[in-house]
Amino acid sequence: MKSAQSLSDFFDAIDSDGRISTTHIGLYAAILHYWRLQDFKIPFFAYSYDIMKIAKVSARVTYVRCIRDLHQFGYLKYEPSFKRNRASKIWVSQPEPALKN
């Protein structure tokens, strides 16, 4: 239920956030799914290729741009490892609705 509520909160938060694309949404949903597979650990560790496979993102550049955007916009906290043999840390945040312009 945590992931379902988090996804619902995410959709509420992005309702008026024009910066979020369908790729961001797919990636966030994949991250929530992976978080569930990790028993909702906070933070959890993930390799980009695992999340990319779930999100159906084939370009690493797209993945990096979108996950950095989600971090910068406050939808999650992302700490990249920059090493192939070490997973990155991800914290799922409680998103707050964006201010309407």
Helices and strands as residue ranges (DSSP letters): H 2-14, H 22-37, E 44-46, H 48-55, H 60-72, E 76-79, E 88-92
